[in-house]
C-alpha cells in the first residue's frame, strides 16, 4: 500500500497562500458559489469539509450501495435508514454525486483509499439544532451521529450478507451485475468472508473483555479508547492490547482549535497532523503493520496506510477560516443587551480566569496563538474516567518496534502517527521545511495524559449542548447550578433546542438515546456553583437572575479571549519540544 505523489510539491508556497489556493482548488471541484454562510465558509469550502475523504475505509463504494440493512429488506444506503444514526442527509451535488449524508465520502482515484466509502471529520463535527420546525446547521459543531450503532449495524449487515445465500445473491447482482460469472461471485464471496473474519475477531474480544460497556449513544464516542484499541489491538491482532473504553465524550466543536497550544478535552495533543492521523486510524484508515498471517511487516512498507495526508492538511487549513456560530435572533429571539451586560460582569468575576485562554508570549506566537487553561481533576471534580483511562493505558508494541517493553498511550500514539507521517513524506520527497508545514505551523508531535481537563473557550458555546466533556449536563442553566439541581437522566438526539436555558429541551422524539448520569463515565458532578467548598465547587451559588444573565452574555460573546489576560509561555519544552526543534 503506497500513497500517490503529493500534488503540492511547493508546499511552503501552498501554505502561505492557503486562502487563495483553497478557493482556486475547490472551484475546480465544486460549484462556483461565492455565498458565505454565517460561520465564514463559502459554500464550496463547506462542501469540501463535508465530502473530502480522509482515507478511512468502510468498504468499496459498490458494496456500500448494495449492502442490505441487517433487518428488513431495504438497502443500508437508503437515506432514511442512514438518518436513523443521526447523519444529516443532503441533496446530490458535484461534490457528492451519490447524495451521501454529510460525513460519508467516496475516495477519488488518486487517493490511497480509492473507490471506497469512508467516514470524514464532518460526520462527528457538523451539528444541527431543531427549533419550532426549523433546523439550524452548525458547521464544526457537535453532531448527533451515533457512531457506535452505525459501526455495529454495518458489521451485522456484512455478516447477514455472507451468511444468507439469498441475500448474497441480491448483493452480488447489484455489485457485479446479473450476468456475472460464478468465478466472479466466488471471488466476491471470499473478499466478503475476509471482512467477516475480522468482524468476528473484534466482536469476540469486545464481548469477552466487555470493551464497550457504556452506551455512547447519539453525539458521543470514547474516541481515545477506540483509537488505542484500533491501532494497538485490532491492527496488530493483539488482544492483550485491548483496553476497556468506558469514558465517552461529546464530539467537541472545532472553531478556534488551530489557535490553541493543546487540544482535546484533556489538553493532550499539540500537533494538527498527528491529531488527525490518529483520528483517521480510529475510524477506519487501513494500515500495513502486519501481514495476513499476523506477522510484523518488514521494512518501511510497515508504515504504508490509506490516510489521505493531503486532504487532512487542506481540511485543517479550512478550520482556520471557520468562525463560531452567531446567535440567530430571528430564530431564537432577541438578546436582552442590558441583562447581557450584567452577565458579562458576572462572567469576568466567575468564569474568565479559566475560560479565557492566555495569549502566547513572545516569538512562540508563530506556533500557537492561545494558551488554554487546564484544571486539575481534584479541583474541577468532573467525571474522572476519561483521564484515568488514558493515564493507565499501556500496550505491548513488539510488532511495531521490535521490543516488548510496554509503552503508554502518550508515547505510543505519537510514535505510530510519526512513522506514518514520515513514510508519506519520504515517498513524496518532502523537504524538512515542507514536513513542518504539513505537520501544522511547525508544531512538535507531542502528547501528554495527566489528571486534568481543559477549560474550553466559550465563544459559540450556546450551540454545543449538552455540556461537560461527557455531555452529562442538559443545559447551561444547570451547568451554572449545584449538581443536585441537574437532571439525572435526559434524552439526547434529535431534540428541540431550548433558547431560554440554553441547551437541549426535554422533548424527546423518536431519534434519541438516554443520558444516564449514574453510570460509570457519565457523572454530572463537578464544575459547580454552590455555597461552601469542596472538590468540584468552583464558585458561589448563583441566583436565578445571575444564571440567566450569564446565559444572556454567552449568546453574544464574540471575542476570544473576552478578557485580556497576561501572556503565557508555551509549556512544550518539558514534553520534549526542545529536542525536536
C-alpha positions as CSV (number, residue, x, y, z in Angstrom):
1,X,0.0,0.0,0.0
2,X,1.7,3.2,-1.1
3,X,0.5,6.8,-1.2
4,X,0.4,8.7,-4.5
5,X,2.8,11.5,-5.4
6,X,2.0,14.7,-3.5
7,X,0.3,17.3,-5.8
8,X,1.6,20.2,-3.8
9,X,5.3,20.0,-4.2
10,X,5.9,23.6,-3.4
11,X,4.3,23.2,0.0
12,X,5.6,26.3,1.7
13,X,4.2,28.5,-1.0
14,X,1.0,26.5,-0.8
15,X,0.7,27.1,2.9
16,X,1.5,30.8,2.7
17,X,-1.1,31.3,0.0
18,X,-3.6,28.9,1.6
19,X,-6.8,31.0,1.5
20,X,-6.3,31.8,-2.2
21,X,-5.3,28.2,-3.1
22,X,-8.3,26.8,-1.2
23,X,-10.6,29.0,-3.5
24,X,-8.8,28.0,-6.7
25,X,-8.6,24.3,-5.8
26,X,-12.2,23.9,-4.6
27,X,-13.6,25.9,-7.5
28,X,-12.5,23.0,-9.8
29,X,-14.4,20.5,-7.7
30,X,-17.5,22.4,-6.6
31,X,-19.9,24.9,-8.0
32,X,-18.5,28.5,-8.2
33,X,-20.8,29.9,-5.5
34,X,-19.4,32.9,-3.5
35,X,-22.2,32.9,-1.0
36,X,-20.8,32.9,2.5
37,X,-22.7,31.3,5.4
38,X,-22.8,32.7,8.9
39,X,-19.6,30.9,10.0
40,X,-17.1,32.3,7.4
41,X,-17.1,29.5,4.9
42,X,-18.2,29.8,1.3
43,X,-20.5,27.0,0.2
44,X,-17.7,25.3,-1.8
45,X,-15.5,25.3,1.3
46,X,-18.4,23.9,3.2
47,X,-18.8,21.1,0.6
48,X,-15.1,20.3,0.8
49,X,-15.3,19.9,4.5
50,X,-18.4,17.7,4.3
51,X,-17.3,15.4,1.5
52,X,-13.5,15.2,1.2
53,X,-12.1,11.8,2.0
54,X,-9.6,11.5,4.8
55,X,-8.6,8.0,3.6
56,X,-10.8,6.0,6.0
57,X,-12.3,2.8,4.7
58,X,-15.7,1.3,5.4
59,X,-15.9,-0.8,2.3
60,X,-15.8,-0.4,-1.5
61,X,-18.4,2.1,-2.8
62,X,-20.3,-0.6,-4.8
63,X,-20.5,-2.7,-1.7
64,X,-21.9,0.1,0.3
65,X,-24.6,0.9,-2.3
66,X,-25.6,-2.8,-2.5
67,X,-25.4,-3.7,1.3
68,X,-28.7,-4.7,2.8
69,X,-30.0,-3.4,6.1
70,X,-29.3,-6.0,8.9
71,X,-33.0,-6.4,9.4
72,X,-35.8,-5.7,6.9
73,X,-35.5,-5.6,3.1
74,X,-34.1,-2.2,2.3
75,X,-30.6,-1.1,1.5
76,X,-28.2,0.2,4.1
77,X,-27.5,3.3,2.0
78,X,-31.2,4.4,2.0
79,X,-31.1,8.0,3.2
80,X,-34.0,7.4,5.7
81,X,-32.1,4.5,7.2
82,X,-28.8,6.5,7.5
83,X,-30.7,9.3,9.1
84,X,-31.6,6.9,11.9
85,X,-27.9,7.1,13.0
86,X,-28.1,10.9,13.2
87,X,-26.4,11.5,9.9
88,X,-27.5,14.6,8.0
89,X,-29.0,14.0,4.6
90,X,-28.4,16.4,1.8
91,X,-29.2,16.5,-1.9
92,X,-26.7,15.2,-4.5
93,X,-24.2,17.7,-5.8
94,X,-21.0,17.9,-7.8
95,X,-19.1,17.4,-4.5
96,X,-21.4,14.5,-3.6
97,X,-22.9,12.9,-6.7
98,X,-24.2,9.9,-4.8
99,X,-26.2,12.0,-2.4
100,X,-24.4,10.5,0.7
101,X,-25.2,12.2,4.0
102,X,-22.7,14.7,5.5
103,X,-19.7,12.8,6.8
104,X,-19.5,10.0,4.3
105,X,-17.3,10.4,1.3
106,X,-16.0,8.4,-1.6
107,X,-12.2,8.5,-2.0
108,X,-11.2,9.6,-5.5
109,X,-9.0,7.8,-8.0
110,X,-5.7,9.4,-6.8
111,X,-6.4,8.6,-3.1
112,X,-4.7,5.7,-1.3
113,X,-8.3,4.6,-0.4
114,X,-9.5,5.0,-4.0
115,X,-13.0,3.7,-4.7
116,X,-14.1,3.2,-1.1
117,X,-16.6,4.9,1.2
118,X,-15.3,6.2,4.5
119,X,-16.1,8.5,7.4
120,X,-15.0,12.1,7.3
121,X,-14.4,14.7,10.0
122,X,-17.8,16.2,9.3
123,X,-19.7,13.1,10.5
124,X,-18.8,13.9,14.1
125,X,-18.3,17.6,13.8
126,X,-21.3,19.0,12.0
127,X,-24.3,19.8,14.2
128,X,-27.9,20.8,13.7
129,X,-30.3,22.4,16.2
130,X,-34.1,22.0,15.8
131,X,-36.5,24.6,17.0
132,X,-40.2,25.0,16.1
133,X,-39.8,23.0,12.9
134,X,-36.6,24.8,11.7
135,X,-33.2,23.2,11.6
136,X,-30.1,25.3,12.1
137,X,-26.8,23.9,10.8
138,X,-23.7,24.4,13.0
139,X,-20.5,23.7,11.0
140,X,-17.7,22.4,13.1
141,X,-20.3,21.8,15.9
142,X,-21.3,18.7,17.8
143,X,-23.0,16.1,15.6
144,X,-25.6,13.7,16.9
145,X,-24.0,10.9,15.0
146,X,-24.4,7.5,16.8
147,X,-21.1,6.2,15.5
148,X,-21.2,3.1,17.7
149,X,-24.5,1.9,16.5
150,X,-23.5,2.7,12.9
151,X,-20.4,0.5,13.1
152,X,-22.3,-2.3,14.8
153,X,-25.0,-2.3,12.1
154,X,-22.6,-2.3,9.3
155,X,-20.9,-5.3,10.8
156,X,-24.3,-7.1,11.2
157,X,-25.2,-6.3,7.6
158,X,-21.9,-7.7,6.2
159,X,-22.4,-10.9,8.3
160,X,-26.0,-11.2,7.1
161,X,-24.9,-10.9,3.5
162,X,-22.2,-13.5,3.9
163,X,-24.4,-16.0,5.9
164,X,-27.6,-15.9,3.8
165,X,-27.3,-17.2,0.2
166,X,-30.4,-15.4,-1.0
167,X,-29.2,-12.1,0.5
168,X,-25.7,-12.6,-1.1
169,X,-27.3,-13.4,-4.4
170,X,-29.1,-10.0,-4.4
171,X,-25.9,-8.3,-3.2
172,X,-23.7,-9.8,-5.8
173,X,-26.2,-9.0,-8.5
174,X,-26.0,-5.3,-7.5
175,X,-22.3,-5.3,-7.2
176,X,-21.3,-7.4,-10.2
177,X,-24.3,-7.3,-12.4
178,X,-26.9,-10.0,-13.1
179,X,-24.7,-11.8,-15.7
180,X,-21.6,-12.1,-13.6
181,X,-19.7,-15.4,-13.7
182,X,-19.7,-17.9,-10.9
183,X,-15.9,-17.2,-10.5
184,X,-16.6,-13.5,-10.0
185,X,-19.3,-14.3,-7.5
186,X,-17.0,-16.7,-5.6
187,X,-14.2,-14.1,-5.5
188,X,-16.6,-11.5,-4.1
189,X,-17.8,-14.0,-1.5
190,X,-14.2,-14.7,-0.5
191,X,-13.5,-11.0,-0.1
192,X,-16.6,-10.6,2.0
193,X,-15.5,-13.5,4.1
194,X,-12.3,-11.8,5.0
195,X,-14.3,-8.9,6.4
196,X,-16.4,-11.3,8.4
197,X,-13.3,-12.9,9.9
198,X,-12.1,-9.5,11.1
199,X,-15.6,-8.5,12.4
200,X,-15.9,-11.8,14.4
201,X,-12.5,-11.4,15.8
202,X,-13.2,-7.9,17.1
203,X,-16.7,-9.0,18.3
204,X,-15.3,-11.9,20.2
205,X,-12.9,-9.8,22.2
206,X,-15.3,-7.0,22.6
207,X,-17.7,-9.4,24.3
208,X,-15.0,-11.4,26.1
209,X,-13.5,-8.3,27.7
210,X,-16.6,-6.2,27.8
211,X,-14.7,-3.5,26.0
212,X,-17.6,-1.0,25.4
213,X,-19.9,-1.3,28.4
214,X,-21.2,2.3,28.2
215,X,-23.8,3.3,25.7
216,X,-22.2,6.1,23.8
217,X,-25.5,6.9,22.1
218,X,-26.1,9.9,19.9
219,X,-23.4,12.6,19.8
220,X,-20.7,10.8,21.8
221,X,-17.8,8.4,21.4
222,X,-14.9,7.2,23.5
223,X,-12.6,8.4,20.8
224,X,-9.2,7.9,22.6
225,X,-10.2,4.5,23.8
226,X,-11.3,3.4,20.3
227,X,-8.2,4.9,18.6
228,X,-6.0,2.9,21.1
229,X,-7.9,-0.3,20.5
230,X,-7.9,0.1,16.7
231,X,-4.2,0.9,16.5
232,X,-2.6,-1.4,19.1
233,X,-5.0,-4.3,19.2
234,X,-7.1,-4.7,16.1
235,X,-4.5,-3.6,13.6
236,X,-1.9,-5.8,15.3
237,X,-4.2,-8.7,16.1
238,X,-3.0,-8.4,19.7
239,X,-5.9,-8.9,22.1
240,X,-3.7,-8.2,25.1
241,X,-3.6,-4.6,23.9
242,X,-7.3,-4.0,24.3
243,X,-8.5,-1.6,27.0
244,X,-12.0,-1.1,28.2
245,X,-13.4,2.1,26.6
246,X,-15.9,3.3,29.2
247,X,-15.4,7.1,29.0
248,X,-17.4,8.5,26.1
249,X,-17.1,12.2,25.4
250,X,-19.1,14.7,23.3
251,X,-17.9,15.5,19.9
252,X,-16.1,18.8,20.5
253,X,-16.6,21.9,18.4
254,X,-13.7,22.8,16.1
255,X,-13.7,26.6,15.7
256,X,-10.6,28.2,17.2
257,X,-8.7,24.9,17.7
258,X,-5.9,25.9,15.4
259,X,-5.0,28.7,17.8
260,X,-4.7,26.5,20.9
261,X,-1.4,25.2,22.3
262,X,-3.1,21.9,23.4
263,X,-6.3,20.4,22.1
264,X,-8.6,17.6,23.2
265,X,-10.7,17.7,26.4
266,X,-7.7,16.7,28.5
267,X,-5.3,19.1,26.7
268,X,-3.3,16.2,25.5
269,X,-2.2,16.8,21.9
270,X,-0.2,19.7,20.2
271,X,0.1,18.9,16.5
272,X,-2.7,19.1,14.0
273,X,-1.4,16.4,11.6
274,X,-0.7,13.9,14.3
275,X,-4.1,14.5,15.9
276,X,-5.9,14.0,12.6
277,X,-3.8,10.9,11.6
278,X,-4.8,9.3,15.0
279,X,-8.4,10.2,14.4
280,X,-8.3,8.6,10.9
281,X,-6.9,5.4,12.5
282,X,-9.8,5.3,14.9
283,X,-12.4,5.5,12.2
284,X,-11.1,3.0,9.7
285,X,-7.9,4.0,8.0
286,X,-6.1,0.9,6.8
287,X,-2.7,0.1,8.0
288,X,0.1,-2.3,6.9
289,X,1.6,-3.1,10.3
290,X,1.2,-6.9,9.9
291,X,0.8,-9.4,7.1
292,X,-2.1,-11.8,6.5
293,X,-0.6,-14.3,9.0
294,X,-0.3,-11.6,11.7
295,X,3.4,-11.3,11.5
296,X,5.1,-7.8,11.5
297,X,5.6,-6.3,8.1
298,X,9.3,-5.9,7.3
299,X,10.9,-2.7,6.0
300,X,9.5,0.8,5.6
301,X,6.3,-0.6,4.0
302,X,5.2,-1.4,7.5
303,X,4.1,2.3,7.7
304,X,2.1,2.4,4.5
305,X,-1.5,3.4,5.2
306,X,-4.7,4.7,3.5
307,X,-4.8,8.0,5.3
308,X,-5.1,10.9,2.9
309,X,-2.5,13.3,4.3
310,X,-3.1,15.9,1.6
311,X,-6.7,16.2,2.4
312,X,-6.0,16.3,6.1
313,X,-3.7,19.2,5.5
314,X,-6.3,21.1,3.4
315,X,-9.1,20.4,5.8
316,X,-7.0,21.7,8.7
317,X,-6.5,24.8,6.7
318,X,-10.2,25.2,6.2
319,X,-10.7,25.3,10.0
320,X,-8.6,28.5,10.1
321,X,-11.5,30.2,8.3
322,X,-14.2,28.7,10.5
323,X,-15.9,31.1,12.9
324,X,-18.1,30.3,15.8
325,X,-21.8,30.5,15.1
326,X,-23.6,33.7,15.9
327,X,-26.8,33.7,18.0
328,X,-29.7,33.8,15.4
329,X,-32.1,36.3,16.9
330,X,-34.7,35.8,14.2
331,X,-35.0,32.2,15.2
332,X,-34.3,32.0,18.9
333,X,-35.3,35.5,20.0
334,X,-33.7,38.9,20.6
335,X,-30.8,39.2,23.2
336,X,-31.5,41.3,26.2
337,X,-28.5,43.5,26.0
338,X,-28.9,45.1,29.4
339,X,-29.1,41.7,31.0
340,X,-26.1,40.5,28.9
341,X,-24.1,43.4,30.3
342,X,-24.8,42.2,33.8
343,X,-23.8,38.7,32.7
344,X,-20.5,40.0,31.3
345,X,-19.6,41.4,34.7
346,X,-20.5,38.0,36.3
347,X,-18.6,36.2,33.7
348,X,-15.4,38.2,34.3
349,X,-15.8,37.6,38.0
350,X,-16.6,33.8,38.0
351,X,-15.6,32.4,34.6
352,X,-13.0,34.4,32.7
353,X,-9.9,33.3,34.6
354,X,-10.3,29.7,33.4
355,X,-12.3,30.1,30.2
356,X,-10.2,33.0,28.8
357,X,-7.1,31.5,27.2
358,X,-3.9,33.5,27.5
359,X,-2.1,35.0,24.5
360,X,1.1,33.2,23.7
361,X,4.2,35.2,24.8
362,X,6.9,36.4,22.5
363,X,8.2,34.7,19.4
364,X,6.4,31.5,20.0
365,X,3.2,33.1,18.7
366,X,4.2,31.6,15.3
367,X,3.5,28.1,16.7
368,X,0.3,28.8,18.7
369,X,-1.9,31.8,19.5
370,X,-3.5,30.9,22.8
371,X,-2.5,29.0,25.9
372,X,-5.6,27.1,27.2
373,X,-6.2,26.8,30.9
374,X,-6.1,23.3,32.4
375,X,-7.7,22.5,35.7
376,X,-6.6,19.6,37.9
377,X,-9.2,16.8,38.4
378,X,-9.2,17.3,42.2
379,X,-10.3,21.0,41.6
380,X,-12.9,20.7,38.7
381,X,-14.4,17.4,40.1
382,X,-15.9,16.3,36.9
383,X,-16.1,12.6,35.9
384,X,-12.5,11.2,36.1
385,X,-12.9,8.2,33.8
386,X,-11.6,9.8,30.6
387,X,-8.3,10.9,32.1
388,X,-7.9,7.8,34.3
389,X,-8.2,5.6,31.3
390,X,-5.5,7.5,29.3
391,X,-3.1,7.7,32.2
392,X,-3.3,4.0,32.8
393,X,-3.3,2.6,29.2
394,X,-0.2,0.7,28.2
395,X,0.5,-1.5,25.2
396,X,2.9,-4.2,24.0
397,X,4.4,-2.6,20.9
398,X,6.5,-5.7,19.8
399,X,5.0,-5.9,16.3
400,X,5.7,-2.1,15.8
401,X,9.0,-1.5,17.4
402,X,10.6,-5.0,17.8
403,X,10.6,-4.5,21.6
404,X,8.0,-5.8,24.1
405,X,8.8,-3.1,26.6
406,X,5.4,-1.6,27.5
407,X,4.6,1.8,26.0
408,X,2.0,4.2,27.3
409,X,-0.5,5.9,25.0
410,X,1.2,9.3,25.4
411,X,4.3,7.9,23.7
412,X,2.7,5.2,21.6
413,X,0.2,7.2,19.6
414,X,2.7,10.0,18.6
415,X,5.2,7.3,17.7
416,X,2.8,5.5,15.4
417,X,1.5,8.7,13.9
418,X,5.0,10.0,13.3
419,X,6.1,6.8,11.4
420,X,3.0,7.0,9.2
421,X,3.7,10.7,8.5
422,X,7.4,10.1,7.8
423,X,6.5,7.3,5.3
424,X,4.2,9.7,3.4
425,X,6.8,12.5,3.5
426,X,9.6,10.2,2.4
427,X,7.6,8.7,-0.6
428,X,6.8,12.2,-1.8
429,X,10.3,13.7,-1.2
430,X,9.2,16.3,1.2
431,X,11.9,18.7,2.4
432,X,12.4,19.4,6.1
433,X,10.5,22.7,5.7
434,X,7.6,21.1,3.9
435,X,7.3,18.5,6.6
436,X,7.0,21.2,9.2
437,X,4.3,22.9,7.2
438,X,2.2,19.8,6.7
439,X,2.6,19.0,10.4
440,X,0.9,22.2,11.2
441,X,2.7,25.5,11.7
442,X,6.0,23.8,12.7
443,X,4.4,22.3,15.8
444,X,6.0,19.4,17.5
445,X,4.3,16.0,17.7
446,X,3.8,15.8,21.5
447,X,1.2,14.2,23.7
448,X,0.5,14.1,27.4
449,X,-2.1,12.5,29.5
450,X,-2.5,13.8,33.0
451,X,-5.3,14.1,35.6
452,X,-6.7,17.4,34.3
453,X,-9.3,18.8,31.9
454,X,-9.1,21.8,29.6
455,X,-11.3,24.9,30.3
456,X,-12.9,25.4,26.9
457,X,-13.1,28.9,25.5
458,X,-16.8,29.8,25.3
459,X,-17.4,31.6,22.0
460,X,-20.2,29.7,20.3
461,X,-20.8,27.6,23.5
462,X,-24.5,28.2,23.2
463,X,-24.6,25.8,20.2
464,X,-22.8,22.9,21.9
465,X,-25.1,21.4,24.4
466,X,-25.1,19.0,26.3
467,X,-22.2,20.3,28.5
468,X,-19.1,19.0,30.3
469,X,-16.7,16.7,28.4
470,X,-19.0,13.7,28.7
471,X,-22.2,15.6,27.8
472,X,-23.8,14.9,31.2
473,X,-25.4,18.3,31.8
474,X,-28.5,19.2,29.7
475,X,-28.3,22.9,29.5
476,X,-26.3,25.9,30.6
477,X,-28.6,26.8,33.4
478,X,-27.9,23.5,35.1
479,X,-24.2,23.9,34.4
480,X,-24.3,27.1,36.5
481,X,-26.0,25.3,39.3
482,X,-25.2,22.8,42.1
483,X,-25.1,19.2,40.9
484,X,-28.2,18.2,42.8
485,X,-30.2,20.6,40.6
486,X,-29.1,18.8,37.4
487,X,-31.1,16.1,35.6
488,X,-30.1,12.6,36.5
489,X,-31.1,11.4,33.0
490,X,-32.3,13.1,29.8
491,X,-32.8,12.3,26.1
492,X,-30.0,13.1,23.6
493,X,-30.5,13.0,19.9
494,X,-32.8,14.9,17.5
495,X,-34.0,17.2,20.3
496,X,-35.5,20.6,20.3
497,X,-33.2,23.4,21.3
498,X,-34.1,25.4,24.4
499,X,-33.1,29.0,23.8
500,X,-34.1,30.2,27.3
501,X,-32.0,27.8,29.4
502,X,-29.5,27.3,26.5
503,X,-29.4,23.6,25.8
504,X,-31.4,20.6,25.0
505,X,-35.1,20.7,25.7
506,X,-36.8,17.8,27.4
507,X,-38.9,17.0,24.3
508,X,-37.7,13.6,23.3
509,X,-38.6,12.4,19.8
510,X,-38.1,9.0,18.1
511,X,-34.4,9.5,17.4
512,X,-32.8,9.6,20.8
513,X,-30.7,7.8,23.4
514,X,-30.8,8.3,27.1
515,X,-28.0,10.0,29.0
516,X,-27.9,8.2,32.4
517,X,-25.6,10.1,34.7
518,X,-25.5,7.3,37.3
519,X,-23.3,5.1,35.0
520,X,-19.5,5.0,35.1
521,X,-18.1,7.7,32.9
522,X,-21.3,9.7,32.8
523,X,-21.2,11.5,36.1
524,X,-22.7,15.1,36.1
525,X,-20.9,16.2,39.2
526,X,-18.2,18.9,39.3
527,X,-18.0,22.4,37.8
528,X,-20.5,23.5,40.4
529,X,-21.6,26.9,41.7
530,X,-22.6,26.3,45.3
531,X,-22.2,27.5,48.8
532,X,-19.3,26.1,50.7
533,X,-16.1,24.4,49.5
534,X,-15.0,21.0,48.2
535,X,-14.0,19.1,45.2
536,X,-15.8,20.4,42.1
537,X,-17.1,23.6,43.7
538,X,-15.6,26.4,41.6
539,X,-17.8,29.4,42.5
540,X,-20.5,30.7,44.8
541,X,-24.1,29.7,44.4
542,X,-25.7,32.0,41.8
543,X,-29.2,33.3,42.0
544,X,-31.7,32.6,39.2
545,X,-31.2,36.1,37.8
546,X,-27.4,35.8,37.8
547,X,-27.6,32.5,36.0
548,X,-29.9,34.0,33.4
549,X,-27.6,37.0,33.0
550,X,-24.6,34.8,32.3
551,X,-26.6,32.8,29.7
552,X,-27.6,36.1,28.0
553,X,-24.0,37.1,27.8
554,X,-22.9,33.8,26.4
555,X,-25.3,34.3,23.5
556,X,-23.3,37.3,22.3
557,X,-19.7,36.6,23.4
558,X,-17.7,37.3,20.3
559,X,-14.2,38.0,21.3
560,X,-11.7,35.3,22.3
561,X,-10.3,35.9,24.8
562,X,-13.1,38.2,26.0
563,X,-11.0,39.4,28.9
564,X,-7.4,40.4,28.3
565,X,-5.1,38.3,30.5
566,X,-1.3,38.3,30.9
567,X,0.6,36.5,28.1
568,X,1.8,33.0,28.9
569,X,4.7,30.8,27.6
570,X,4.2,27.5,25.9
571,X,4.9,24.6,28.2
572,X,6.0,22.3,25.4
573,X,9.7,22.3,26.5
574,X,9.0,19.9,29.4
575,X,7.4,17.5,26.9
576,X,10.4,17.4,24.5
577,X,9.9,20.3,22.2
578,X,13.5,21.5,22.5
579,X,14.7,18.1,21.3
580,X,12.6,18.3,18.2
581,X,13.4,21.9,17.2
